[in-house]
Amino acid sequence: MRITQIRNATIIVEYAGKRFLIDPMLGPKGSFPPYPFAGNWKWNPVVDLPMDISQILSGIDAVIATHYHFDHLDSTAFKVIPKDMKIFVKDNNNRKLFIRKGFTDVEILGDETYFSDIKLTKTPAKHGKYPLLIYVGAACGVIFEHKNEKTVYVAGDTIWYDGVKTVIDKFHPEIIVANSGGNKVKGFYRLIMNHEDLLSLHRYTPEATIIATHLEGVNHNMVTRDMLREFSKTNNFSHLLHIPGDGETISF
């Protein structure tokens, strides 16, 4: 198994012989406007891709789109991903979106979705706190299971809440990919996990390896890699936390 950090929440999961591209934000640096009231006005993405798009798409077997926000799925992704690519989405609205864009093989993730002999399970996510949730929309995560691999939980855009605990209690994931940038705009609660949420996650499942993603990619990220490294050392969980740089691959 290999997990490659591309940029922001965009990762490649190589699992049981298949390559999954998750949440493809593939546009050039500065290709869409900043999120307002975030403390800076940098256009997004705030960094370049670490490799050519052709390298990212090479050998991809399926795409998983956890939700339709520009920092997870942008206009460039719709243009460059082959229209016959297998696409997994969270609900019928997202399925209709991909079909309108010309994609021909779009499937809604469920409780038992199979791709080859890999079992994919859609998991709940809380993309912020009510009432903010009604404005930003829902997201999802996904569990990967295979008899020859460790169980992987890609949590998606969620804060730490009871739904994440329920997923952990049910599936006992050995590897958890957590969106950890603490994204927020002024006056509102954060939209995804931050460093303190990661500590809560670690304390709840102390044997799991955590991979922190969704860092330093868009202008409303609040947690930096350096901040997270220092915090994890201070709180004694750095040995179970990976914070990959853009373009870096972690193998298991």
Buried (B, 14 or more C-beta within 10 A) or exposed (E): BEBBBBBBBBBBBBBBEBBBBBBBBBBEEBBBEBBEEBEEEBEBBBBEBBBEBEEBBEEBBBBBBBBBBBBBBBEBBBEBBEEEBBBBBBBEEBBEBBBEBEBEBBBBBEEEBEBEEBBBBBBBBBBBEEEBBEEBEBBBBBBBBBEEBBBBBBBBBBBBBEBBBEBBEEBEBBBBBBBBBBBBBEEBEBBBBBBBBBBBBBEEBEEBBBBBBBBBBBBBBBBBBEBBBEBBEEBEBBEBBBBBEBBEEBEB
